[in-house]
Amino acid sequence: MSKKSISLDSEQPHLILCEGIDAYFFMIWFLDDIKKQEQQFSSFKVYDFGGIKQLTSYLTSLTKIGEFEDIVKSITIIRDAETNAAGTCRSIQYSLRSLGFAEPDSPCTPKKDTTVNYPDITTGFLLFPTCSEKLENGTLEDLCLNILQKENASSILDNVDKALKSCNTEFSCPHKNRLHTFFSLTDEYVSLKLGEAAKCKAFSYNAPEIKSLKDFLEKMQQ
């Protein structure tokens, strides 16, 4: 990752680093929605750091930007817990620790440390699907399935599960199959990618999981 491809903005000193393009656009439209009522969320800027093995190199590129320490006030890392939430925590903690950032003890617990290389930067991380301190395996798609906005979402999901079960296939990414089959059974979201569906308000930003996400970002600004 070239540092030239990453730009910083003094009006958005709170950085959110997302794993992959779906999480990137999900957070873009989430922030777009909530900052209409609460302008303090305009101080966040979202980035896609790429795959799970690219976080350390992305953070390294950030630190090499000349105005990095003058601009950045906080860094939030967002990843899927996948099948090993505890292991994902350790991986994120290692990346932060190895570059001299404060090392949060657990998800959704902002950390600042005067003894590290970047004592003025608060760090924190959040794992999908819970958006809380609770460790639970899963992905952004699992979160999205829990916060569907459509009025008859539960009945559509019943049809989704029946359709997938009838395939007699062991899918490698069942969370993705389930969510995108749901999209395909609607007029509004058929053929959309996750980020596009977020833009079209497929998900409820009043759900408890979203409130915990919002509460965590508020703490990252303090």
TORFI-17152 format. One record per atom (N, C-alpha, C): residue number from 1; atom name; chain; x, y, z. Coordinates in nm, 3 decimals, decimal comma. Layout:
% residues N
  vexkol  banu  guro        x        y        z
     NUM    CA     A        X        Y        Z
...
This chain:
% residues 222
  vexkol  banu  guro        x        y        z
       1     N     A    0,085   -0,119    0,000
       1    CA     A    0,000    0,000    0,000
       1     C     A    0,088    0,124    0,000
       2     N     A    0,077    0,205   -0,102
       2    CA     A    0,156    0,328   -0,111
       2     C     A    0,095    0,435   -0,025
       3     N     A    0,179    0,506    0,049
       3    CA     A    0,127    0,613    0,134
       3     C     A    0,065    0,725    0,051
       4     N     A    0,106    0,735   -0,079
       4    CA     A    0,051    0,838   -0,165
       4     C     A   -0,096    0,816   -0,195
       5     N     A   -0,143    0,692   -0,178
       5    CA     A   -0,283    0,661   -0,208
       5     C     A   -0,374    0,688   -0,088
       6     N     A   -0,316    0,728    0,024
       6    CA     A   -0,394    0,756    0,145
       6     C     A   -0,387    0,905    0,173
       7     N     A   -0,503    0,968    0,184
       7    CA     A   -0,505    1,111    0,215
       7     C     A   -0,568    1,134    0,351
       8     N     A   -0,517    1,233    0,422
       8    CA     A   -0,571    1,270    0,552
       8     C     A   -0,637    1,406    0,542
       9     N     A   -0,735    1,430    0,629
       9    CA     A   -0,811    1,555    0,628
       9     C     A   -0,817    1,607    0,771
      10     N     A   -0,769    1,728    0,793
      10    CA     A   -0,764    1,782    0,930
      10     C     A   -0,904    1,799    0,990
      11     N     A   -1,007    1,807    0,905
      11    CA     A   -1,144    1,818    0,954
      11     C     A   -1,205    1,682    0,986
      12     N     A   -1,132    1,575    0,952
      12    CA     A   -1,176    1,438    0,983
      12     C     A   -1,060    1,362    1,047
      13     N     A   -1,029    1,398    1,172
      13    CA     A   -0,912    1,340    1,238
      13     C     A   -0,935    1,202    1,299
      14     N     A   -1,060    1,155    1,294
      14    CA     A   -1,092    1,023    1,349
      14     C     A   -1,105    0,923    1,235
      15     N     A   -1,012    0,829    1,227
      15    CA     A   -1,005    0,736    1,115
      15     C     A   -1,073    0,604    1,148
      16     N     A   -1,147    0,552    1,050
      16    CA     A   -1,206    0,419    1,062
      16     C     A   -1,147    0,333    0,951
      17     N     A   -1,074    0,229    0,988
      17    CA     A   -1,012    0,139    0,891
      17     C     A   -1,092    0,011    0,883
      18     N     A   -1,151   -0,014    0,766
      18    CA     A   -1,241   -0,128    0,747
      18     C     A   -1,176   -0,240    0,667
      19     N     A   -1,212   -0,360    0,701
      19    CA     A   -1,165   -0,478    0,626
      19     C     A   -1,255   -0,500    0,506
      20     N     A   -1,211   -0,455    0,389
      20    CA     A   -1,285   -0,485    0,267
      20     C     A   -1,386   -0,379    0,225
      21     N     A   -1,426   -0,389    0,100
      21    CA     A   -1,510   -0,287    0,038
      21     C     A   -1,652   -0,287    0,092
      22     N     A   -1,707   -0,403    0,130
      22    CA     A   -1,843   -0,407    0,183
      22     C     A   -1,852   -0,332    0,316
      23     N     A   -1,757   -0,359    0,405
      23    CA     A   -1,756   -0,288    0,533
      23     C     A   -1,732   -0,139    0,512
      24     N     A   -1,646   -0,106    0,417
      24    CA     A   -1,618    0,035    0,386
      24     C     A   -1,747    0,109    0,348
      25     N     A   -1,821    0,054    0,253
      25    CA     A   -1,943    0,124    0,210
      25     C     A   -2,054    0,117    0,315
      26     N     A   -2,058    0,008    0,392
      26    CA     A   -2,156    0,000    0,501
      26     C     A   -2,133    0,115    0,598
      27     N     A   -2,008    0,138    0,635
      27    CA     A   -1,977    0,245    0,729
      27     C     A   -1,998    0,383    0,667
      28     N     A   -1,967    0,398    0,539
      28    CA     A   -1,991    0,525    0,471
      28     C     A   -2,137    0,566    0,482
      29     N     A   -2,227    0,472    0,451
      29    CA     A   -2,371    0,508    0,450
      29     C     A   -2,429    0,513    0,590
      30     N     A   -2,373    0,435    0,682
      30    CA     A   -2,412    0,447    0,823
      30     C     A   -2,382    0,586    0,875
      31     N     A   -2,260    0,633    0,852
      31    CA     A   -2,221    0,766    0,898
      31     C     A   -2,300    0,875    0,825
      32     N     A   -2,324    0,854    0,697
      32    CA     A   -2,402    0,951    0,621
      32     C     A   -2,541    0,969    0,682
      33     N     A   -2,596    0,861    0,732
      33    CA     A   -2,730    0,868    0,793
      33     C     A   -2,728    0,936    0,928
      34     N     A   -2,637    0,896    1,017
      34    CA     A   -2,643    0,948    1,153
      34     C     A   -2,591    1,090    1,166
      35     N     A   -2,502    1,131    1,076
      35    CA     A   -2,448    1,267    1,089
      35     C     A   -2,549    1,374    1,047
      36     N     A   -2,659    1,333    0,985
      36    CA     A   -2,765    1,429    0,952
      36     C     A   -2,829    1,485    1,078
      37     N     A   -2,833    1,403    1,183
      37    CA     A   -2,887    1,447    1,312
      37     C     A   -2,778    1,487    1,411
      38     N     A   -2,660    1,426    1,399
      38    CA     A   -2,553    1,450    1,495
      38     C     A   -2,424    1,479    1,421
      39     N     A   -2,395    1,606    1,406
      39    CA     A   -2,286    1,651    1,321
      39     C     A   -2,147    1,607    1,368
      40     N     A   -2,135    1,569    1,496
      40    CA     A   -2,002    1,531    1,544
      40     C     A   -1,947    1,408    1,470
      41     N     A   -2,036    1,330    1,410
      41    CA     A   -1,991    1,212    1,337
      41     C     A   -1,928    1,248    1,202
      42     N     A   -1,936    1,375    1,165
      42    CA     A   -1,870    1,421    1,042
      42     C     A   -1,718    1,420    1,055
      43     N     A   -1,668    1,406    1,178
      43    CA     A   -1,524    1,408    1,200
      43     C     A   -1,457    1,274    1,171
      44     N     A   -1,536    1,173    1,130
      44    CA     A   -1,481    1,042    1,095
      44     C     A   -1,457    1,033    0,944
      45     N     A   -1,347    0,968    0,908
      45    CA     A   -1,319    0,937    0,768
      45     C     A   -1,294    0,787    0,756
      46     N     A   -1,359    0,725    0,659
      46    CA     A   -1,354    0,579    0,644
      46     C     A   -1,254    0,538    0,536
      47     N     A   -1,179    0,432    0,565
      47    CA     A   -1,080    0,378    0,471
      47     C     A   -1,100    0,226    0,460
      48     N     A   -1,062    0,171    0,347
      48    CA     A   -1,060    0,026    0,326
      48     C     A   -0,914   -0,018    0,332
      49     N     A   -0,876   -0,093    0,437
      49    CA     A   -0,736   -0,133    0,448
      49     C     A   -0,706   -0,262    0,373
      50     N     A   -0,810   -0,323    0,313
      50    CA     A   -0,788   -0,443    0,233
      50     C     A   -0,817   -0,571    0,308
      51     N     A   -0,738   -0,674    0,283
      51    CA     A   -0,759   -0,804    0,345
      51     C     A   -0,700   -0,813    0,484
      52     N     A   -0,727   -0,925    0,550
      52    CA     A   -0,690   -0,941    0,690
      52     C     A   -0,538   -0,936    0,713
      53     N     A   -0,460   -0,969    0,611
      53    CA     A   -0,314   -0,970    0,625
      53     C     A   -0,251   -0,835    0,590
      54     N     A   -0,333   -0,739    0,553
      54    CA     A   -0,280   -0,610    0,506
      54     C     A   -0,289   -0,498    0,610
      55     N     A   -0,346   -0,526    0,726
      55    CA     A   -0,365   -0,422    0,826
      55     C     A   -0,233   -0,360    0,869
      56     N     A   -0,135   -0,442    0,902
      56    CA     A   -0,008   -0,389    0,951
      56     C     A    0,059   -0,299    0,847
      57     N     A    0,060   -0,342    0,722
      57    CA     A    0,124   -0,262    0,617
      57     C     A    0,046   -0,133    0,593
      58     N     A   -0,087   -0,138    0,606
      58    CA     A   -0,167   -0,017    0,587
      58     C     A   -0,139    0,083    0,699
      59     N     A   -0,134    0,035    0,822
      59    CA     A   -0,101    0,122    0,934
      59     C     A    0,039    0,181    0,918
      60     N     A    0,132    0,100    0,868
      60    CA     A    0,268    0,150    0,844
      60     C     A    0,265    0,265    0,743
      61     N     A    0,188    0,249    0,635
      61    CA     A    0,178    0,355    0,534
      61     C     A    0,118    0,482    0,593
      62     N     A    0,020    0,466    0,680
      62    CA     A   -0,040    0,582    0,746
      62     C     A    0,065    0,660    0,826
      63     N     A    0,145    0,588    0,902
      63    CA     A    0,242    0,655    0,990
      63     C     A    0,350    0,729    0,913
      64     N     A    0,368    0,695    0,786
      64    CA     A    0,472    0,758    0,704
      64     C     A    0,424    0,886    0,636
      65     N     A    0,295    0,916    0,651
      65    CA     A    0,244    1,041    0,597
      65     C     A    0,291    1,155    0,688
      66     N     A    0,348    1,259    0,630
      66    CA     A    0,414    1,364    0,706
      66     C     A    0,330    1,426    0,816
      67     N     A    0,202    1,452    0,787
      67    CA     A    0,117    1,521    0,884
      67     C     A    0,038    1,425    0,972
      68     N     A    0,074    1,296    0,969
      68    CA     A   -0,001    1,193    1,041
      68     C     A   -0,024    1,229    1,188
      69     N     A    0,084    1,255    1,262
      69    CA     A    0,070    1,281    1,406
      69     C     A    0,004    1,415    1,436
      70     N     A    0,012    1,507    1,343
      70    CA     A   -0,051    1,638    1,364
      70     C     A   -0,202    1,632    1,343
      71     N     A   -0,248    1,541    1,258
      71    CA     A   -0,390    1,536    1,222
      71     C     A   -0,468    1,430    1,300
      72     N     A   -0,414    1,310    1,306
      72    CA     A   -0,493    1,195    1,354
      72     C     A   -0,512    1,198    1,506
      73     N     A   -0,637    1,185    1,547
      73    CA     A   -0,670    1,180    1,690
      73     C     A   -0,712    1,040    1,735
      74     N     A   -0,770    0,964    1,643
      74    CA     A   -0,809    0,828    1,681
      74     C     A   -0,808    0,738    1,558
      75     N     A   -0,786    0,609    1,583
      75    CA     A   -0,792    0,506    1,479
      75     C     A   -0,882    0,394    1,528
      76     N     A   -0,988    0,367    1,451
      76    CA     A   -1,080    0,257    1,480
      76     C     A   -1,063    0,152    1,372
      77     N     A   -1,041    0,029    1,412
      77    CA     A   -1,026   -0,081    1,316
      77     C     A   -1,152   -0,168    1,322
      78     N     A   -1,209   -0,197    1,205
      78    CA     A   -1,331   -0,277    1,198
      78     C     A   -1,305   -0,401    1,113
      79     N     A   -1,331   -0,517    1,173
      79    CA     A   -1,311   -0,644    1,104
      79     C     A   -1,424   -0,740    1,133
      80     N     A   -1,439   -0,842    1,049
      80    CA     A   -1,526   -0,955    1,080
      80     C     A   -1,458   -1,043    1,184
      81     N     A   -1,538   -1,094    1,277
      81    CA     A   -1,483   -1,190    1,373
      81     C     A   -1,453   -1,323    1,304
      82     N     A   -1,527   -1,353    1,197
      82    CA     A   -1,514   -1,480    1,125
      82     C     A   -1,540   -1,598    1,218
      83     N     A   -1,458   -1,702    1,212
      83    CA     A   -1,482   -1,822    1,292
      83     C     A   -1,400   -1,826    1,420
      84     N     A   -1,324   -1,719    1,446
      84    CA     A   -1,237   -1,717    1,565
      84     C     A   -1,227   -1,574    1,617
      85     N     A   -1,327   -1,530    1,690
      85    CA     A   -1,330   -1,392    1,738
      85     C     A   -1,210   -1,360    1,826
      86     N     A   -1,173   -1,451    1,912
      86    CA     A   -1,059   -1,428    2,001
      86     C     A   -0,930   -1,414    1,921
      87     N     A   -0,913   -1,497    1,819
      87    CA     A   -0,795   -1,489    1,735
      87     C     A   -0,791   -1,359    1,655
      88     N     A   -0,907   -1,312    1,612
      88    CA     A   -0,914   -1,185    1,540
      88     C     A   -0,872   -1,070    1,631
      89     N     A   -0,916   -1,074    1,756
      89    CA     A   -0,873   -0,973    1,854
      89     C     A   -0,721   -0,971    1,866
      90     N     A   -0,663   -1,087    1,881
      90    CA     A   -0,518   -1,096    1,900
      90     C     A   -0,443   -1,043    1,777
      91     N     A   -0,496   -1,070    1,660
      91    CA     A   -0,433   -1,024    1,537
      91     C     A   -0,433   -0,871    1,529
      92     N     A   -0,545   -0,810    1,562
      92    CA     A   -0,554   -0,663    1,560
      92     C     A   -0,461   -0,604    1,667
      93     N     A   -0,463   -0,663    1,786
      93    CA     A   -0,378   -0,614    1,894
      93     C     A   -0,231   -0,622    1,855
      94     N     A   -0,193   -0,730    1,788
      94    CA     A   -0,054   -0,745    1,744
      94     C     A   -0,015   -0,634    1,646
      95     N     A   -0,102   -0,606    1,549
      95    CA     A   -0,072   -0,502    1,451
      95     C     A   -0,052   -0,368    1,518
      96     N     A   -0,137   -0,334    1,612
      96    CA     A   -0,125   -0,206    1,682
      96     C     A    0,001   -0,203    1,768
      97     N     A    0,022   -0,309    1,842
      97    CA     A    0,137   -0,315    1,934
      97     C     A    0,270   -0,309    1,857
      98     N     A    0,277   -0,379    1,745
      98    CA     A    0,402   -0,388    1,671
      98     C     A    0,444   -0,254    1,611
      99     N     A    0,347   -0,162    1,594
      99    CA     A    0,378   -0,032    1,537
      99     C     A    0,382    0,080    1,641
     100     N     A    0,366    0,043    1,767
     100    CA     A    0,378    0,141    1,874
     100     C     A    0,252    0,220    1,902
     101     N     A    0,136    0,162    1,872
     101    CA     A    0,009    0,224    1,909
     101     C     A   -0,041    0,165    2,041
     102     N     A   -0,132    0,235    2,105
     102    CA     A   -0,198    0,181    2,223
     102     C     A   -0,271    0,053    2,186
     103     N     A   -0,270   -0,045    2,276
     103    CA     A   -0,329   -0,176    2,249
     103     C     A   -0,455   -0,196    2,333
     104     N     A   -0,572   -0,184    2,273
     104    CA     A   -0,697   -0,203    2,349
     104     C     A   -0,706   -0,345    2,404
     105     N     A   -0,769   -0,358    2,520
     105    CA     A   -0,778   -0,489    2,585
     105     C     A   -0,882   -0,579    2,519
     106     N     A   -0,985   -0,519    2,459
     106    CA     A   -1,095   -0,596    2,402
     106     C     A   -1,171   -0,508    2,302
     107     N     A   -1,263   -0,565    2,227
     107    CA     A   -1,341   -0,483    2,132
     107     C     A   -1,417   -0,372    2,203
     108     N     A   -1,432   -0,261    2,134
     108    CA     A   -1,514   -0,149    2,181
     108     C     A   -1,467   -0,090    2,313
     109     N     A   -1,336   -0,096    2,337
     109    CA     A   -1,277   -0,035    2,457
     109     C     A   -1,163    0,057    2,413
     110     N     A   -1,192    0,184    2,388
     110    CA     A   -1,089    0,278    2,342
     110     C     A   -0,970    0,281    2,437
     111     N     A   -0,851    0,299    2,379
     111    CA     A   -0,729    0,296    2,460
     111     C     A   -0,634    0,408    2,418
     112     N     A   -0,580    0,476    2,517
     112    CA     A   -0,472    0,571    2,495
     112     C     A   -0,362    0,536    2,594
     113     N     A   -0,236    0,544    2,550
     113    CA     A   -0,125    0,498    2,633
     113     C     A   -0,009    0,597    2,617
     114     N     A    0,030    0,660    2,727
     114    CA     A    0,136    0,762    2,721
     114     C     A    0,275    0,703    2,700
     115     N     A    0,288    0,570    2,709
     115    CA     A    0,420    0,508    2,700
     115     C     A    0,454    0,459    2,559
     116     N     A    0,361    0,470    2,464
     116    CA     A    0,384    0,414    2,330
     116     C     A    0,433    0,522    2,233
     117     N     A    0,458    0,484    2,109
     117    CA     A    0,511    0,578    2,009
     117     C     A    0,414    0,689    1,973
     118     N     A    0,284    0,659    1,983
     118    CA     A    0,181    0,756    1,945
     118     C     A    0,087    0,780    2,064
     119     N     A    0,134    0,847    2,167
     119    CA     A    0,058    0,862    2,292
     119     C     A   -0,067    0,948    2,279
     120     N     A   -0,075    1,030    2,175
     120    CA     A   -0,190    1,120    2,161
     120     C     A   -0,300    1,062    2,073
     121     N     A   -0,280    0,941    2,023
     121    CA     A   -0,379    0,879    1,934
     121     C     A   -0,454    0,769    2,009
     122     N     A   -0,585    0,784    2,018
     122    CA     A   -0,670    0,680    2,077
     122     C     A   -0,692    0,569    1,975
     123     N     A   -0,682    0,445    2,019
     123    CA     A   -0,708    0,333    1,930
     123     C     A   -0,822    0,248    1,985
     124     N     A   -0,889    0,179    1,894
     124    CA     A   -0,997    0,090    1,932
     124     C     A   -1,031    0,000    1,815
     125     N     A   -1,099   -0,110    1,844
     125    CA     A   -1,142   -0,196    1,734
     125     C     A   -1,280   -0,253    1,765
     126     N     A   -1,346   -0,291    1,659
     126    CA     A   -1,482   -0,343    1,667
     126     C     A   -1,493   -0,463    1,575
     127     N     A   -1,562   -0,566    1,621
     127    CA     A   -1,580   -0,686    1,540
     127     C     A   -1,726   -0,703    1,501
     128     N     A   -1,751   -0,725    1,374
     128    CA     A   -1,883   -0,768    1,331
     128     C     A   -1,895   -0,917    1,362
     129     N     A   -2,013   -0,967    1,406
     129    CA     A   -2,142   -0,900    1,396
     129     C     A   -2,193   -0,828    1,520
     130     N     A   -2,123   -0,834    1,635
     130    CA     A   -2,186   -0,787    1,757
     130     C     A   -2,177   -0,636    1,779
     131     N     A   -2,070   -0,572    1,730
     131    CA     A   -2,050   -0,428    1,754
     131     C     A   -2,049   -0,397    1,904
     132     N     A   -1,992   -0,486    1,984
     132    CA     A   -1,989   -0,467    2,128
     132     C     A   -1,866   -0,537    2,185
     133     N     A   -1,853   -0,533    2,319
     133    CA     A   -1,741   -0,601    2,383
     133     C     A   -1,757   -0,753    2,381
     134     N     A   -1,876   -0,800    2,352
     134    CA     A   -1,903   -0,943    2,350
     134     C     A   -1,834   -1,009    2,231
     135     N     A   -1,764   -1,117    2,257
     135    CA     A   -1,698   -1,191    2,150
     135     C     A   -1,794   -1,294    2,091
     136     N     A   -1,815   -1,283    1,962
     136    CA     A   -1,906   -1,377    1,894
     136     C     A   -1,858   -1,393    1,750
     137     N     A   -1,846   -1,517    1,706
     137    CA     A   -1,804   -1,542    1,569
     137     C     A   -1,910   -1,492    1,471
     138     N     A   -1,864   -1,452    1,352
     138    CA     A   -1,958   -1,407    1,251
     138     C     A   -1,901   -1,297    1,164
     139     N     A   -1,988   -1,235    1,085
     139    CA     A   -1,943   -1,139    0,984
     139     C     A   -2,040   -1,021    0,975
     140     N     A   -2,004   -0,926    0,890
     140    CA     A   -2,092   -0,813    0,862
     140     C     A   -2,225   -0,861    0,806
     141     N     A   -2,221   -0,963    0,721
     141    CA     A   -2,346   -1,015    0,665
     141     C     A   -2,440   -1,065    0,775
     142     N     A   -2,383   -1,128    0,878
     142    CA     A   -2,467   -1,173    0,990
     142     C     A   -2,532   -1,055    1,059
     143     N     A   -2,455   -0,948    1,078
     143    CA     A   -2,513   -0,827    1,136
     143     C     A   -2,626   -0,775    1,048
     144     N     A   -2,601   -0,765    0,919
     144    CA     A   -2,702   -0,711    0,828
     144     C     A   -2,831   -0,793    0,830
     145     N     A   -2,817   -0,924    0,841
     145    CA     A   -2,935   -1,009    0,848
     145     C     A   -3,017   -0,983    0,974
     146     N     A   -2,951   -0,933    1,079
     146    CA     A   -3,021   -0,903    1,205
     146     C     A   -3,085   -0,764    1,206
     147     N     A   -3,048   -0,679    1,112
     147    CA     A   -3,097   -0,540    1,116
     147     C     A   -3,168   -0,502    0,985
     148     N     A   -3,228   -0,601    0,920
     148    CA     A   -3,299   -0,574    0,795
     148     C     A   -3,415   -0,479    0,820
     149     N     A   -3,430   -0,383    0,734
     149    CA     A   -3,530   -0,278    0,749
     149     C     A   -3,667   -0,319    0,695
     150     N     A   -3,670   -0,404    0,594
     150    CA     A   -3,793   -0,437    0,523
     150     C     A   -3,898   -0,495    0,617
     151     N     A   -4,021   -0,449    0,603
     151    CA     A   -4,128   -0,483    0,697
     151     C     A   -4,151   -0,632    0,709
     152     N     A   -4,148   -0,704    0,598
     152    CA     A   -4,174   -0,849    0,600
     152     C     A   -4,045   -0,930    0,589
     153     N     A   -3,937   -0,875    0,644
     153    CA     A   -3,805   -0,938    0,631
     153     C     A   -3,804   -1,081    0,687
     154     N     A   -3,870   -1,103    0,801
     154    CA     A   -3,864   -1,235    0,864
     154     C     A   -3,930   -1,341    0,776
     155     N     A   -4,041   -1,308    0,711
     155    CA     A   -4,108   -1,406    0,625
     155     C     A   -4,025   -1,433    0,499
     156     N     A   -3,957   -1,329    0,447
     156    CA     A   -3,870   -1,349    0,332
     156     C     A   -3,752   -1,438    0,371
     157     N     A   -3,697   -1,416    0,491
     157    CA     A   -3,586   -1,499    0,537
     157     C     A   -3,627   -1,645    0,553
     158     N     A   -3,751   -1,668    0,593
     158    CA     A   -3,801   -1,806    0,600
     158     C     A   -3,794   -1,872    0,462
     159     N     A   -3,834   -1,797    0,361
     159    CA     A   -3,828   -1,850    0,224
     159     C     A   -3,683   -1,870    0,180
     160     N     A   -3,596   -1,779    0,222
     160    CA     A   -3,454   -1,792    0,190
     160     C     A   -3,398   -1,922    0,247
     161     N     A   -3,427   -1,947    0,373
     161    CA     A   -3,374   -2,066    0,439
     161     C     A   -3,428   -2,194    0,376
     162     N     A   -3,555   -2,190    0,336
     162    CA     A   -3,612   -2,308    0,268
     162     C     A   -3,544   -2,331    0,134
     163     N     A   -3,520   -2,222    0,061
     163    CA     A   -3,457   -2,234   -0,070
     163     C     A   -3,314   -2,287   -0,058
     164     N     A   -3,239   -2,235    0,037
     164    CA     A   -3,101   -2,279    0,053
     164     C     A   -3,093   -2,423    0,102
     165     N     A   -3,187   -2,460    0,189
     165    CA     A   -3,188   -2,597    0,241
     165     C     A   -3,218   -2,696    0,130
     166     N     A   -3,304   -2,657    0,037
     166    CA     A   -3,342   -2,747   -0,072
     166     C     A   -3,227   -2,772   -0,170
     167     N     A   -3,125   -2,687   -0,163
     167    CA     A   -3,011   -2,704   -0,255
     167     C     A   -2,924   -2,824   -0,220
     168     N     A   -2,933   -2,869   -0,095
     168    CA     A   -2,851   -2,981   -0,047
     168     C     A   -2,704   -2,957   -0,075
     169     N     A   -2,662   -2,832   -0,054
     169    CA     A   -2,524   -2,793   -0,079
     169     C     A   -2,465   -2,732    0,047
     170     N     A   -2,341   -2,765    0,078
     170    CA     A   -2,273   -2,704    0,191
     170     C     A   -2,195   -2,583    0,140
     171     N     A   -2,254   -2,465    0,156
     171    CA     A   -2,194   -2,344    0,103
     171     C     A   -2,073   -2,303    0,186
     172     N     A   -1,970   -2,250    0,117
     172    CA     A   -1,849   -2,208    0,188
     172     C     A   -1,869   -2,075    0,260
     173     N     A   -1,962   -1,993    0,213
     173    CA     A   -1,991   -1,863    0,275
     173     C     A   -2,142   -1,850    0,297
     174     N     A   -2,198   -1,929    0,387
     174    CA     A   -2,345   -1,931    0,403
     174     C     A   -2,404   -1,796    0,441
     175     N     A   -2,328   -1,712    0,515
     175    CA     A   -2,379   -1,581    0,552
     175     C     A   -2,399   -1,494    0,428
     176     N     A   -2,309   -1,505    0,332
     176    CA     A   -2,322   -1,429    0,208
     176     C     A   -2,436   -1,485    0,124
     177     N     A   -2,447   -1,619    0,115
     177    CA     A   -2,556   -1,679    0,038
     177     C     A   -2,692   -1,638    0,093
     178     N     A   -2,701   -1,636    0,226
     178    CA     A   -2,829   -1,604    0,289
     178     C     A   -2,869   -1,459    0,264
     179     N     A   -2,773   -1,366    0,281
     179    CA     A   -2,805   -1,225    0,264
     179     C     A   -2,838   -1,194    0,118
     180     N     A   -2,759   -1,246    0,026
     180    CA     A   -2,782   -1,211   -0,114
     180     C     A   -2,903   -1,284   -0,172
     181     N     A   -2,937   -1,399   -0,116
     181    CA     A   -3,063   -1,462   -0,156
     181     C     A   -3,180   -1,377   -0,107
     182     N     A   -3,168   -1,321    0,012
     182    CA     A   -3,270   -1,227    0,060
     182     C     A   -3,285   -1,111   -0,036
     183     N     A   -3,175   -1,050   -0,075
     183    CA     A   -3,180   -0,939   -0,170
     183     C     A   -3,252   -0,980   -0,298
     184     N     A   -3,224   -1,102   -0,346
     184    CA     A   -3,279   -1,147   -0,473
     184     C     A   -3,430   -1,169   -0,467
     185     N     A   -3,484   -1,185   -0,346
     185    CA     A   -3,628   -1,207   -0,330
     185     C     A   -3,703   -1,077   -0,302
     186     N     A   -3,639   -0,965   -0,327
     186    CA     A   -3,704   -0,834   -0,311
     186     C     A   -3,691   -0,754   -0,440
     187     N     A   -3,782   -0,663   -0,460
     187    CA     A   -3,773   -0,573   -0,575
     187     C     A   -3,670   -0,463   -0,552
     188     N     A   -3,659   -0,420   -0,425
     188    CA     A   -3,573   -0,305   -0,394
     188     C     A   -3,424   -0,336   -0,402
     189     N     A   -3,384   -0,457   -0,362
     189    CA     A   -3,242   -0,484   -0,341
     189     C     A   -3,185   -0,592   -0,433
     190     N     A   -3,267   -0,648   -0,519
     190    CA     A   -3,219   -0,752   -0,608
     190     C     A   -3,100   -0,701   -0,690
     191     N     A   -2,996   -0,780   -0,696
     191    CA     A   -2,872   -0,755   -0,771
     191     C     A   -2,779   -0,655   -0,703
     192     N     A   -2,818   -0,599   -0,587
     192    CA     A   -2,732   -0,501   -0,521
     192     C     A   -2,621   -0,568   -0,440
     193     N     A   -2,507   -0,503   -0,433
     193    CA     A   -2,402   -0,541   -0,340
     193     C     A   -2,438   -0,488   -0,202
     194     N     A   -2,369   -0,537   -0,100
     194    CA     A   -2,404   -0,500    0,037
     194     C     A   -2,398   -0,348    0,057
     195     N     A   -2,291   -0,286    0,011
     195    CA     A   -2,278   -0,142    0,027
     195     C     A   -2,386   -0,065   -0,045
     196     N     A   -2,424   -0,114   -0,164
     196    CA     A   -2,532   -0,050   -0,240
     196     C     A   -2,664   -0,064   -0,168
     197     N     A   -2,686   -0,180   -0,105
     197    CA     A   -2,809   -0,200   -0,028
     197     C     A   -2,813   -0,108    0,093
     198     N     A   -2,697   -0,084    0,155
     198    CA     A   -2,691    0,008    0,268
     198     C     A   -2,730    0,149    0,222
     199     N     A   -2,683    0,188    0,106
     199    CA     A   -2,718    0,320    0,051
     199     C     A   -2,869    0,330    0,028
     200     N     A   -2,931    0,219   -0,010
     200    CA     A   -3,075    0,216   -0,036
     200     C     A   -3,157    0,191    0,090
     201     N     A   -3,091    0,201    0,207
     201    CA     A   -3,157    0,191    0,337
     201     C     A   -3,220    0,053    0,360
     202     N     A   -3,146   -0,052    0,322
     202    CA     A   -3,192   -0,188    0,347
     202     C     A   -3,185   -0,225    0,494
     203     N     A   -3,103   -0,151    0,571
     203    CA     A   -3,078   -0,188    0,709
     203     C     A   -3,126   -0,079    0,805
     204     N     A   -3,169   -0,123    0,922
     204    CA     A   -3,220   -0,030    1,023
     204     C     A   -3,107    0,024    1,108
     205     N     A   -3,094    0,156    1,110
     205    CA     A   -2,991    0,219    1,193
     205     C     A   -3,045    0,254    1,332
     206     N     A   -3,160    0,196    1,365
     206    CA     A   -3,215    0,210    1,501
     206     C     A   -3,202    0,081    1,580
     207     N     A   -3,142   -0,021    1,520
     207    CA     A   -3,128   -0,150    1,587
     207     C     A   -3,031   -0,140    1,704
     208     N     A   -3,046   -0,227    1,805
     208    CA     A   -2,956   -0,224    1,922
     208     C     A   -2,810   -0,239    1,883
     209     N     A   -2,782   -0,323    1,784
     209    CA     A   -2,643   -0,343    1,741
     209     C     A   -2,584   -0,213    1,686
     210     N     A   -2,666   -0,137    1,619
     210    CA     A   -2,619   -0,011    1,562
     210     C     A   -2,601    0,094    1,672
     211     N     A   -2,686    0,089    1,773
     211    CA     A   -2,669    0,183    1,885
     211     C     A   -2,535    0,157    1,954
     212     N     A   -2,497    0,031    1,970
     212    CA     A   -2,369    0,000    2,034
     212     C     A   -2,252    0,045    1,946
     213     N     A   -2,268    0,036    1,815
     213    CA     A   -2,166    0,086    1,723
     213     C     A   -2,153    0,238    1,736
     214     N     A   -2,266    0,305    1,739
     214    CA     A   -2,266    0,450    1,753
     214     C     A   -2,206    0,493    1,887
     215     N     A   -2,242    0,424    1,994
     215    CA     A   -2,190    0,457    2,127
     215     C     A   -2,038    0,442    2,131
     216     N     A   -1,987    0,338    2,066
     216    CA     A   -1,843    0,316    2,063
     216     C     A   -1,772    0,429    1,988
     217     N     A   -1,826    0,469    1,875
     217    CA     A   -1,764    0,578    1,798
     217     C     A   -1,766    0,708    1,876
     218     N     A   -1,870    0,729    1,954
     218    CA     A   -1,874    0,850    2,038
     218     C     A   -1,759    0,847    2,139
     219     N     A   -1,732    0,730    2,197
     219    CA     A   -1,622    0,717    2,292
     219     C     A   -1,487    0,742    2,224
     220     N     A   -1,476    0,703    2,098
     220    CA     A   -1,350    0,721    2,026
     220     C     A   -1,320    0,869    2,003
     221     N     A   -1,419    0,954    2,011
     221    CA     A   -1,399    1,097    1,990
     221     C     A   -1,360    1,171    2,118
     222     N     A   -1,372    1,104    2,232
     222    CA     A   -1,352    1,173    2,360
     222     C     A   -1,204    1,184    2,395
